[in-house]
Amino acid sequence: MKTSWRHNLHLYISIPIVAVAALVYGFKLDILFKLSIQTTDESNIYKAIMGLYLCFAAFWIIGLKQTSYWKAATISNMLFMLGLGLGRLISFVTDGMPSVVLLLGTVGELTLAIYAYSQLKKAN
């Protein structure tokens, strides 16, 4: 199956963003956010999130390279972005408005989820 770059755009955008976010969460949380790790347990939690994000990014790369994995990679990308976006929307209601970086992230996450869904529909 030959695919165009538009067919994979959600993956091409998500991979570098999620990989960089993973490294920020794992090693330099204070670069973007007013957060500081105080305990080993907190550090462990953020490193686990880093690992999860990096593994999803790796799976999306596999989906780009091996077309037999494209659908699974796209579904996982859609759910990953939808989960982040909806979780943030819940936080807006329960916790208040976050920083501009997180507001823009929410828009991006929901946009990528919708785009991934549209690509799945086109592929079927």
N, C-alpha and C positions, 0 to 999 in steps of 0.2 A: 504494500500500500504506500504510494507516494503521497507525501503530505506537504502542504505549504507552510511557510513560517507563521502565517496567521492561525493555522490549525494548532500550532504549538505555542502561541504567544504567551498564554497564561503560565506555561512551564518556564519559558525563557525569562520572563519577568520574575517569577517566584523564586527560582533557584538562587540567583545572587542575593536577593533581598533577604531570604530566609537564612542563607549561609552566613551572611554578615550579621544578622540579628542574633544568630546562634552564638557567634564568637563574642559579640558584645555582652550577651547574657552570661556567657561562661567566664569571661575574663575582664571586661571593662564596663561594667554596668553603669558606672557613674558618667560615662561619656554622654549619653543621651538623656538619662533620667536622674532625678534627685533621689537616688537610692544608694544605700551603702550596706554592704554585707557585714553583719555583726558577729555571726556565729558560723561554725563549721557546717552545721545543718543547713543554714541558708545557702552557703556556698555549694553544698552538695545538691540542693534542689535546683539551683540555677545551672549547675553543670549537667544535671540530668535533662533539663529543658534544652540545653545546648545540644546534647547528644541526640535527643528526639528530633530537633529541628534539622541537624546535619544528616540524619538518616532519611528523613523525608526528602530533603534536597537531593540526596544520592539516588533515592528511588525515582524521583522525577527525571534525573539524568538518564537512568536506565530506560525510562519510558520514552525519552527522546531518541535514544540509540537503538532500542529494540522495539519495533512497532507492536509486537505481541504483548508488550507491557504498557502501551500507551493508554489504553482505556482504564486500567487499574491506577496508573499514575495520575490520570486526569480526575478520576473519582476521588482519589486520596487528596489531591490538590484542592478540589472543590470543597470537600468536607473540612479540610484543614483551615482553609480561608474562611469558610462559613462559620466554623466553630469559634475562631478568633473574633470575627466580626460580631457575631451574635453575643458572645461573652462580653465584648466591650459595650455593646448597646445595653445589656443588662446593667453593667457597671455605671453607665451614664445615668440610668434611672435610680439605682440604689446608692451610688457613691458621689454623683455629681460629674461635672465636665472635667476631663483630663487636659493635659497639655496639647498644644497644637500638633505636635509630632504624633501623638496617639489618635487625635481626631482624624488627621490625614491618613494614618495607618488604617483606621477603621473603614474609611471610604475606599481605600485601595484593596483591603481584604474582601470587602463585599463585592466590589467590582470584579475582582479576579474570580471569586466564587461564581458569580453570574456568567462571566465569560467562559469559564470552564464548563459550566452546565450547557451553555449554548453550543460549545464545540462537541460535547457528548451527543447532543440532539442531532447535530449535523452529521455526525459519524454514523448514526443509527438509521 
